[in-house]
Structures are given as structure tokens and as C-alpha cells.
């Protein structure tokens, strides 16, 4: 049995400087997607919960789904977190630890301006609200270029 894992980056509208728009999901569209999954009976699991369940049972839970985010953008807190709370859903955010609490263009697409990342306060609040955090490498460097 397979489990769908949906990967997001930014839950926001792209700004004028954005040339690669695939990393953006409009907040309203994101909410519609989460609502659809809830109506279809999916149960939300963090990435580590899925692994633990599989190791304990040799299979994944039925109707399981995992939502993940890369990079730890501030809009994951301002736009996605309220939706997760509203629908009692969980997710895993893969942070770039060197970017926490900063406004940076370190992990944006070429030509895109700086954007704000989650703060430590955001992370603690989200963690208490069922969101799991893991690392997306310390600096978001390409490992084949180090």
C-alpha cells in the first residue's frame, strides 16, 4: 500500500519578481485542497508518524496522507497553519536552520527577492499545534556542489 505525500513550498501569491511560480500555492486553493482531502476521508500524519506506524505494523495506515513543506517560509505560518488548525490536520516542515528568523533570498529562485522565514516563536507555536519540524539541510546547498 502506498501513501500520498504532497509537497508544498509557499502558501502565498507570487510577487512580481517571481519567474518560477510552481513553488507558490494560493491560500484559497490550498484550503480547498485540504478540505477535499478531509471530505474524502484522508487522515493526516506527520512524516515521522508514518515511518513509526510502518515500522510497527509492516504497512501504512489506511487512508493516510502526509503534507510536507520545504524551506520553512513565514507564509507556512501565516497562511497554512490557520488552515491546518481549522481542519485539524498535521504536516511536516523541512526547515533550513540557517534561515530561521531571517529575511533572505538564500533559497529563492533566481531573480526572486528576499522572503521571510519562520521565526523560532512561529516554530514553537506550530509545533505545539501538531506541525512537525525536520531539517532540509543546514544551508540548502546542493550536496553535489559542496
N, CA, C and O of each residue as an XYZ file, in Angstrom:
584
protein
N       0.841     -1.178      0.000
C       0.000      0.000      0.000
C       0.885      1.239      0.000
O       1.863      1.305      0.744
N       0.551      2.203     -0.818
C       1.297      3.446     -0.897
C       0.543      4.543     -0.161
O      -0.672      4.468      0.025
N       1.293      5.570      0.256
C       0.704      6.718      0.932
C       1.059      7.966      0.132
O       2.229      8.192     -0.178
N       0.065      8.772     -0.202
C       0.400     10.018     -0.899
C       1.095     10.994      0.044
O       0.691     11.179      1.193
N       2.143     11.608     -0.474
C       2.852     12.668      0.240
C       2.826     13.879     -0.678
O       3.369     13.845     -1.783
N       2.197     14.942     -0.217
C       2.092     16.160     -1.015
C       3.120     17.161     -0.528
O       3.200     17.445      0.667
N       3.907     17.697     -1.450
C       4.976     18.632     -1.130
C       4.594     20.043     -1.570
O       4.192     20.270     -2.711
N       4.726     20.968     -0.649
C       4.484     22.378     -0.930
C       5.729     23.175     -0.545
O       6.608     22.684      0.163
N       5.781     24.400     -1.023
C       6.809     25.342     -0.605
C       6.141     26.555      0.045
O       6.176     26.719      1.264
N       5.541     27.389     -0.778
C       4.963     28.649     -0.296
C       3.449     28.630     -0.463
O       2.942     28.306     -1.538
N       2.730     28.976      0.599
C       1.282     29.130      0.526
C       1.035     30.635      0.505
O       0.806     31.272      1.533
N       1.092     31.164     -0.691
C       1.034     32.608     -0.887
C       0.848     32.888     -2.367
O       0.933     31.984     -3.199
N       0.595     34.149     -2.684
C       0.529     34.578     -4.077
C       1.919     35.054     -4.492
O       2.591     35.727     -3.711
N       2.362     34.721     -5.701
C       3.685     35.163     -6.123
C       3.753     36.681     -6.274
O       2.775     37.321     -6.660
N       4.903     37.239     -5.970
C       5.137     38.663     -6.162
C       5.625     38.892     -7.594
O       5.925     37.939     -8.312
N       5.701     40.130     -7.994
C       6.032     40.474     -9.383
C       7.406     39.959     -9.809
O       7.606     39.688    -10.993
N       8.354     39.814     -8.889
C       9.708     39.381     -9.242
C       9.823     37.871     -9.473
O      10.878     37.395     -9.893
N       8.775     37.125     -9.211
C       8.820     35.663     -9.301
C       8.665     35.205    -10.747
O       7.671     35.502    -11.409
N       9.672     34.474    -11.217
C       9.637     33.927    -12.576
C       9.190     32.465    -12.582
O       8.588     31.996    -13.548
N       9.488     31.750    -11.495
C       9.108     30.343    -11.375
C       7.974     30.278    -10.360
O       8.201     30.387     -9.155
N       6.763     30.102    -10.850
C       5.590     30.203     -9.985
C       5.140     28.871     -9.399
O       4.203     28.836     -8.601
N       5.782     27.790     -9.776
C       5.377     26.475     -9.312
C       5.561     26.245     -7.822
O       4.968     25.323     -7.262
N       6.374     27.068     -7.173
C       6.601     26.903     -5.736
C       5.516     27.592     -4.912
O       5.528     27.504     -3.684
N       4.587     28.269     -5.564
C       3.529     29.006     -4.876
C       2.189     28.299     -5.036
O       1.850     27.826     -6.121
N       1.430     28.232     -3.942
C       0.048     27.772     -3.970
C      -0.779     28.846     -3.290
O      -0.495     29.234     -2.157
N      -1.789     29.320     -3.972
C      -2.651     30.362     -3.402
C      -3.329     29.830     -2.141
O      -3.764     28.678     -2.119
N      -3.427     30.650     -1.088
C      -4.045     30.186      0.162
C      -5.450     29.607     -0.020
O      -5.772     28.586      0.588
N      -6.282     30.230     -0.832
C      -7.645     29.720     -1.047
C      -7.610     28.353     -1.726
O      -8.371     27.456     -1.364
N      -6.736     28.200     -2.699
C      -6.596     26.909     -3.384
C      -6.084     25.840     -2.404
O      -6.544     24.698     -2.429
N      -5.143     26.216     -1.554
C      -4.617     25.284     -0.567
C      -5.720     24.831      0.386
O      -5.834     23.644      0.693
N      -6.528     25.776      0.850
C      -7.621     25.403      1.754
C      -8.600     24.461      1.064
O      -9.072     23.504      1.677
N      -8.907     24.717     -0.191
C      -9.806     23.828     -0.935
C      -9.216     22.421     -1.049
O      -9.945     21.432     -0.967
N      -7.900     22.330     -1.238
C      -7.244     21.028     -1.335
C      -7.319     20.268     -0.011
O      -7.603     19.071      0.004
N      -7.065     20.958      1.094
C      -7.131     20.304      2.410
C      -8.565     19.867      2.710
O      -8.785     18.760      3.202
N      -9.533     20.720      2.419
C     -10.940     20.377      2.632
C     -11.338     19.164      1.789
O     -12.038     18.277      2.276
N     -10.903     19.120      0.548
C     -11.189     17.984     -0.333
C     -10.653     16.683      0.290
O     -11.353     15.672      0.339
N      -9.407     16.730      0.760
C      -8.811     15.540      1.360
C      -9.574     15.100      2.604
O      -9.786     13.906      2.815
N      -9.986     16.061      3.427
C     -10.779     15.732      4.621
C     -12.112     15.091      4.226
O     -12.520     14.089      4.813
N     -12.783     15.667      3.237
C     -14.072     15.124      2.795
C     -13.936     13.716      2.219
O     -14.867     12.914      2.305
N     -12.779     13.417      1.634
C     -12.529     12.088      1.070
C     -12.088     11.088      2.143
O     -11.825      9.925      1.837
N     -12.007     11.534      3.383
C     -11.722     10.629      4.486
C     -10.257     10.379      4.772
O      -9.925      9.451      5.510
N      -9.367     11.187      4.204
C      -7.948     11.008      4.487
C      -7.634     11.431      5.914
O      -8.227     12.370      6.445
N      -6.695     10.722      6.525
C      -6.187     11.081      7.840
C      -4.770     11.621      7.662
O      -3.941     11.016      6.983
N      -4.513     12.763      8.282
C      -3.236     13.432      8.131
C      -2.232     12.918      9.157
O      -2.532     12.826     10.348
N      -1.038     12.585      8.678
C       0.055     12.105      9.512
C       1.289     12.941      9.233
O       1.502     13.391      8.107
N       2.103     13.148     10.261
C       3.415     13.733     10.018
C       4.286     12.662      9.368
O       3.948     11.478      9.393
N       5.393     13.078      8.793
C       6.289     12.115      8.147
C       6.796     11.081      9.151
O       6.838      9.889      8.843
N       7.181     11.525     10.344
C       7.709     10.568     11.322
C       6.617      9.631     11.837
O       6.901      8.471     12.137
N       5.393     10.101     11.946
C       4.296      9.216     12.367
C       4.080      8.094     11.354
O       3.817      6.953     11.734
N       4.192      8.418     10.071
C       4.044      7.383      9.036
C       5.150      6.338      9.154
O       4.895      5.137      9.073
N       6.376      6.808      9.345
C       7.504      5.880      9.478
C       7.317      4.991     10.704
O       7.490      3.776     10.615
N       6.971      5.575     11.834
C       6.768      4.800     13.066
C       5.656      3.766     12.887
O       5.791      2.620     13.315
N       4.565      4.176     12.256
C       3.455      3.251     12.034
C       3.909      2.089     11.157
O       3.619      0.929     11.450
N       4.619      2.405     10.085
C       5.078      1.364      9.171
C       6.037      0.397      9.874
O       5.924     -0.818      9.708
N       6.960      0.923     10.643
C       7.919      0.061     11.340
C       7.229     -0.836     12.359
O       7.651     -1.972     12.574
N       6.182     -0.338     12.978
C       5.461     -1.126     13.984
C       4.504     -2.139     13.368
O       4.250     -3.187     13.962
N       3.969     -1.842     12.185
C       2.896     -2.659     11.617
C       3.216     -3.323     10.284
O       2.466     -4.189      9.833
N       4.318     -2.931      9.648
C       4.672     -3.515      8.357
C       3.826     -3.015      7.209
O       3.921     -3.532      6.096
N       3.019     -2.038      7.456
C       2.193     -1.420      6.417
C       1.805     -0.021      6.878
O       1.942      0.329      8.050
N       1.318      0.771      5.925
C       0.882      2.125      6.260
C      -0.582      2.117      6.683
O      -1.329      1.209      6.318
N      -0.995      3.120      7.447
C      -2.403      3.181      7.842
C      -3.292      3.419      6.611
O      -2.874      4.081      5.661
N      -4.503      2.886      6.632
C      -5.419      3.134      5.511
C      -5.820      4.605      5.462
O      -5.952      5.259      6.496
N      -6.009      5.106      4.263
C      -6.449      6.495      4.029
C      -5.506      7.529      4.658
O      -5.937      8.613      5.052
N      -4.224      7.184      4.747
C      -3.235      8.105      5.300
C      -2.735      9.047      4.220
O      -2.690      8.701      3.039
N      -2.363     10.237      4.645
C      -1.733     11.211      3.751
C      -0.775     12.047      4.581
O      -1.001     12.278      5.768
N       0.289     12.495      3.946
C       1.254     13.368      4.621
C       1.456     14.613      3.773
O       1.652     14.532      2.560
N       1.405     15.757      4.423
C       1.655     17.044      3.778
C       3.017     17.521      4.256
O       3.282     17.548      5.458
N       3.883     17.897      3.319
C       5.195     18.407      3.692
C       5.445     19.753      3.018
O       4.862     20.084      1.985
N       6.330     20.505      3.644
C       6.748     21.807      3.111
C       8.265     21.859      3.135
O       8.893     21.376      4.078
N       8.847     22.436      2.117
C      10.287     22.671      2.092
C      10.585     24.133      2.404
O       9.844     25.031      2.005
N      11.666     24.353      3.114
C      12.314     25.652      3.317
C      11.855     26.446      4.531
O      12.633     27.260      5.030
N      10.649     26.260      5.034
C      10.223     26.961      6.240
C       9.922     28.428      6.047
O      10.421     29.272      6.793
N       9.111     28.740      5.055
C       8.741     30.127      4.775
C       7.732     30.643      5.789
O       6.938     29.872      6.328
N       7.763     31.932      6.048
C       6.855     32.577      7.001
C       5.393     32.338      6.611
O       4.535     32.209      7.484
N       5.106     32.279      5.316
C       3.717     32.076      4.896
C       3.188     30.706      5.297
O       1.974     30.501      5.307
N       4.070     29.760      5.628
C       3.604     28.475      6.169
C       2.904     28.696      7.503
O       1.984     27.963      7.864
N       3.353     29.720      8.231
C       2.719     30.086      9.499
C       1.493     30.971      9.264
O       0.417     30.690      9.791
N       1.649     32.025      8.486
C       0.556     32.999      8.336
C      -0.600     32.465      7.503
O      -1.753     32.798      7.779
N      -0.327     31.653      6.500
C      -1.385     31.208      5.581
C      -1.766     29.738      5.708
O      -2.943     29.401      5.579
N      -0.805     28.861      5.957
C      -1.117     27.422      6.023
C      -1.534     26.972      7.424
O      -2.471     26.186      7.567
N      -0.852     27.459      8.450
C      -1.123     26.999      9.811
C      -2.577     27.219     10.238
O      -3.162     26.324     10.848
N      -3.183     28.376      9.942
C      -4.602     28.529     10.305
C      -5.509     27.495      9.629
O      -6.515     27.077     10.201
N      -5.153     27.095      8.430
C      -5.935     26.085      7.708
C      -5.761     24.721      8.372
O      -6.727     23.972      8.521
N      -4.547     24.405      8.765
C      -4.316     23.142      9.472
C      -5.084     23.101     10.784
O      -5.660     22.072     11.138
N      -5.095     24.212     11.503
C      -5.852     24.263     12.757
C      -7.350     24.116     12.486
O      -8.042     23.390     13.199
N      -7.841     24.793     11.474
C      -9.273     24.756     11.140
C      -9.746     23.340     10.826
O     -10.849     22.955     11.215
N      -8.917     22.558     10.120
C      -9.316     21.221      9.682
C      -8.651     20.114     10.502
O      -8.719     18.941     10.136
N      -8.014     20.488     11.604
C      -7.367     19.512     12.474
C      -6.444     18.588     11.680
O      -6.531     17.365     11.785
N      -5.570     19.188     10.896
C      -4.653     18.441     10.041
C      -3.216     18.653     10.511
O      -2.908     19.640     11.179
N      -2.352     17.723     10.156
C      -0.941     17.766     10.531
C      -0.088     17.923      9.285
O      -0.548     17.707      8.163
N       1.161     18.301      9.502
C       2.112     18.423      8.402
C       3.522     18.336      8.961
O       3.736     18.385     10.173
N       4.477     18.207      8.048
C       5.895     18.251      8.393
C       6.539     19.353      7.576
O       6.366     19.416      6.359
N       7.283     20.220      8.244
C       8.001     21.300      7.564
C       9.489     21.026      7.678
O      10.023     20.857      8.774
N      10.152     20.983      6.526
C      11.598     20.783      6.472
C      12.267     22.152      6.393
O      12.305     22.785      5.338
N      12.790     22.589      7.532
C      13.397     23.906      7.677
C      14.818     23.953      7.122
O      15.497     22.932      7.013
N      15.242     25.148      6.779
C      16.652     25.434      6.534
C      17.122     26.171      7.790
O      16.918     27.380      7.902
N      17.747     25.464      8.733
C      18.051     26.074     10.032
C      18.816     27.395      9.965
O      18.594     28.273     10.799
N      19.697     27.550      9.005
C      20.460     28.799      8.916
C      19.594     29.979      8.490
O      20.050     31.121      8.546
N      18.366     29.733      8.068
C      17.460     30.800      7.624
C      16.388     31.154      8.661
O      15.664     32.133      8.482
N      16.278     30.382      9.726
C      15.223     30.615     10.722
C      15.325     32.038     11.259
O      16.391     32.484     11.684
N      14.196     32.740     11.230
C      14.127     34.098     11.752
C      14.731     35.159     10.851
O      14.912     36.304     11.267
N      15.042     34.786      9.623
C      15.692     35.734      8.714
C      14.823     36.038      7.502
O      13.928     35.274      7.142
N      15.109     37.159      6.897
C      14.539     37.555      5.617
C      15.681     37.407      4.617
O      16.645     38.170      4.653
N      15.570     36.426      3.725
C      16.711     36.110      2.874
C      16.275     35.642      1.490
O      15.154     35.170      1.298
N      17.195     35.785      0.527
C      16.970     35.221     -0.799
C      17.819     33.961     -0.981
O      18.015     33.486     -2.100
N      18.314     33.433      0.127
C      19.214     32.279      0.091
C      18.591     31.065     -0.595
O      19.300     30.331     -1.284
N      17.295     30.832     -0.430
C      16.677     29.637     -1.012
C      15.537     29.993     -1.976
O      14.646     29.179     -2.213
N      15.570     31.196     -2.522
C      14.561     31.580     -3.511
C      15.071     31.242     -4.909
O      16.250     30.941     -5.098
N      14.176     31.296     -5.872
C      14.557     31.056     -7.261
C      15.376     32.243     -7.769
O      15.307     33.345     -7.223
N      16.143     31.996     -8.811
C      16.986     33.048     -9.378
C      16.151     34.282     -9.752
O      15.120     34.177    -10.416
N      16.621     35.439     -9.311
C      15.935     36.689     -9.622
C      14.838     37.064     -8.638
O      14.328     38.184     -8.672
N      14.475     36.145     -7.773
C      13.417     36.412     -6.797
C      14.018     37.116     -5.583
O      15.097     36.754     -5.114
N      13.318     38.108     -5.089
C      13.795     38.854     -3.928
C      13.717     38.060     -2.645
O      13.201     36.943     -2.599
N      14.249     38.678     -1.600
C      14.267     38.041     -0.290
C      12.848     37.835      0.238
O      11.946     38.626     -0.039
N      12.673     36.762      0.999
C      11.403     36.444      1.640
C      11.679     36.068      3.086
O      12.784     35.657      3.442
N      10.662     36.214      3.902
C      10.788     35.943      5.325
C      10.597     34.455      5.622
O       9.736     33.792      5.044
N      11.415     33.958      6.528
C      11.318     32.576      7.002
C      10.632     32.540      8.366
O      10.459     33.570      9.017
N      10.251     31.349      8.779
C       9.648     31.165     10.095
C      10.601     31.628     11.190
O      11.818     31.479     11.084
N      10.025     32.184     12.230
C      10.816     32.565     13.403
C      10.792     31.407     14.393
O      10.012     30.465     14.247
N      11.645     31.488     15.389
C      11.648     30.469     16.440
C      10.290     30.433     17.145
O       9.786     29.358     17.471
N       9.704     31.602     17.376
C       8.385     31.684     18.015
C       7.320     30.977     17.162
O       6.498     30.224     17.685
N       7.342     31.223     15.857
C       6.396     30.555     14.944
C       6.544     29.037     15.045
O       5.555     28.309     15.140
N       7.781     28.578     15.023
C       8.068     27.146     15.043
C       7.553     26.503     16.331
O       6.956     25.427     16.303
N       7.789     27.172     17.454
C       7.318     26.624     18.729
C       5.798     26.560     18.785
O       5.235     25.572     19.258
N       5.132     27.603     18.307
C       3.662     27.607     18.301
C       3.113     26.527     17.372
O       2.178     25.809     17.728
N       3.691     26.420     16.194
C       3.220     25.417     15.243
C       3.483     23.998     15.757
O       2.657     23.102     15.585
N       4.623     23.813     16.379
C       4.965     22.502     16.939
C       3.946     22.092     18.000
O       3.524     20.937     18.053
N       3.559     23.035     18.834
C       2.539     22.760     19.855
C       1.184     22.477     19.213
O       0.325     21.843     19.826
N       0.993     22.946     17.980
C      -0.264     22.758     17.261
C      -0.277     21.582     16.311
O      -1.156     21.499     15.453
N       0.682     20.661     16.438
C       0.648     19.434     15.636
C       1.502     19.436     14.382
O       1.455     18.480     13.607
N       2.274     20.477     14.166
C       3.155     20.521     12.998
C       4.529     20.011     13.431
O       5.064     20.409     14.466
N       5.080     19.125     12.615
C       6.389     18.536     12.889
C       7.452     19.307     12.106
O       7.186     19.821     11.019
N       8.656     19.380     12.670
C       9.764     20.056     12.005
C      10.952     19.128     11.873
O      11.255     18.342     12.770
N      11.622     19.237     10.727
C      12.838     18.483     10.456
C      13.754     19.395      9.632
O      13.369     20.504      9.260
N      14.946     18.920      9.359
C      15.927     19.740      8.649
C      15.917     19.461      7.152
O      15.785     18.322      6.706
N      16.062     20.536      6.400
C      16.188     20.472      4.940
C      17.610     20.909      4.579
O      17.812     21.774      3.727
N      18.572     20.302      5.238
C      19.992     20.645      5.242
C      20.176     21.958      5.995
O      19.222     22.722      6.145
N      21.378     22.228      6.463
C      21.592     23.416      7.279
C      21.564     24.690      6.450
O      21.014     25.704      6.879
N      22.162     24.639      5.250
C      22.301     25.846      4.428
C      21.585     25.786      3.085
O      21.645     26.751      2.324
N      20.905     24.677      2.770
C      20.211     24.499      1.500
C      21.190     24.488      0.324
O      20.850     24.907     -0.783
N      22.388     24.011      0.572
C      23.369     23.908     -0.511
C      23.127     22.622     -1.290
O      22.622     21.641     -0.744
N      23.486     22.634     -2.552
C      23.391     21.423     -3.359
C      24.555     20.514     -2.973
O      25.714     20.908     -3.096
N      24.259     19.323     -2.516
C      25.290     18.446     -1.998
C      26.293     18.008     -3.053
O      27.442     17.717     -2.723
N      25.885     17.955     -4.307
C      26.813     17.566     -5.360
C      27.755     18.710     -5.742
O      28.651     18.523     -6.565
N      27.559     19.897     -5.148
C      28.412     21.044     -5.452
C      29.228     21.487     -4.247
O      29.855     22.546     -4.274
N      29.222     20.691     -3.202
C      29.978     21.068     -1.997
C      31.399     20.582     -2.115
O      32.201     20.797     -1.206
